[in-house]
Structure formats: structure tokens, C-alpha cells
């Protein structure tokens, strides 16, 4: 019986590790939401990502940068102090400019609480 309990505990513990590993390294709700929104727009536009955007900062200093498979820079930047809007550029082309929540809503993505 002890082996069964120990085995179940091990399976449960290891299962939790894989879920934790899948979490994106973010620092807050606005960073997470903009990162999710940027990734959603890139997928909508069929832009192949080599390095997913990594975000840092807050307010108008909130930025995410990544890279496409064609070595173009991906840049998402907050365009409002409350971090509710952003502009997404691939290379020198603006592929989206608008509301973060609108992107999350249309894609059914649940943003950070």
C-alpha cells in the first residue's frame, strides 16, 4: 500500500512540474496580456516565429521583442500609459495597432487576471 501511495504522489508531483514549465515568463498582467495579444496577431497574420516575443517594462516603456524565421525583428510596444493599446511591427511594417483586449477577445484568449 505504501508503494501505491508513493507512486501516486510521484506521478502527481511530476505532472505539476510539466504544467509549471509551460508557464510564460512574465512579470504582470499587462505584460502577459500584451505578450498573448502579440502572439495572437502574429499567428493571425501567418508570420512564422523563430524567437517568441519576450516582454519587459511598464506603461509606455512596455516592449516585447522577438524574431521571425526570416530574421526580421518583431517589436510590440505599448502606446498608452495604462498598457491597453499596442503597436506590433515586423521589420519596418506595422502589422497591428490597437487594443490589447480586442485581440484577446476575438481569439478567445483569457488574459491575465
N, C-alpha and C positions, 0 to 999 in steps of 0.2 A: 504494500500500500504506500509506503514511503517513497518508493521509486516512482510510482504513478504520480504522486503529488509533486515530487521534484521534477519529473519530466514535464508535467503540465505547466509548472512555474517557469521552467526554462523556455518552453515554447512561447508562453505569454510574454516573457521578457524580451526575447529576440524579435517577436512580432512588433513590439513597441519601438525597437531600435530602427527598423526599416521605415516606420512612419515618421520618426523624428528626423531621419536623414533626408526625407523628401521635402521638408520644410525649406522655404526660400530664406536665405539670409537677409533679413530686413530689419529696420530699426524702428518702425512705427506704422500706424495705419496709412498715413498719406504716402509714405514710401512704398508700402505694399500695394496700395491701390494703383499708383501710377505705374509701378512695375507690371502689374497684371494687365492694366489697360494698354501699355506699350506693347506687351507681348501679344495681346489680342489683335491689335491693329496690324502688327507685322504678319500674323497668321492670316488675317482677312485679306491682306494685300499680296499674299503668297510670296513673301520675302523670306528667303532661306537664311536662317540664323546660324552663324558659326559660334559666336560668343553671345549668350543672352545678356541683355542689359543689366548692369549692376548699378544700384542707386545709392546716393548719399546726399546729405544736405537737408535743408528745410526751407519753407517759404519760397521765395524767388530763387534761392540757391539750390533747390532740389533738382538734381540731374541724374539721369541714367545713361550709361554708355555701354555699347556693345559693338559687335562686328558681324557683317554679313559674310556668306561664303565667298562673295566676290571682293572681299577686303574693303568694303565700304563701311564707314563709321556710322553706327546707329546712335543717335542722340535724342533723348527725351528730356525736355526741360519744362519746369513749372512756369506758367505765365501769369500766375496770380499768387498773392501773398498767402491766401488760405489753401493753396495747393489743389484747387478744384478744377483747374484747367491746365492743359499742357500742349506743347508742340512736339511732334515727332518728326525727326529728319533722318533720312538715309542718304549718306553722302551730302550733297547740296540740295536735295529735293525734299520739300516738306510733304510728308505723306499723310499727316493728320494735324489738325489744330482745333482744339475744342475741349469739351467737358469730359473729365475722367469718368464720372458716374454714368454718363450716357453710353460709353463704351462698355463698361461693366454690365449695365442693364441689358443692352441689346445682345450680349453674348451669354447672358445668364451666369456671369461670374459673380461670385459672392466676394465682395471686398472685405477688407479687414474691419473688425468691429470698432 
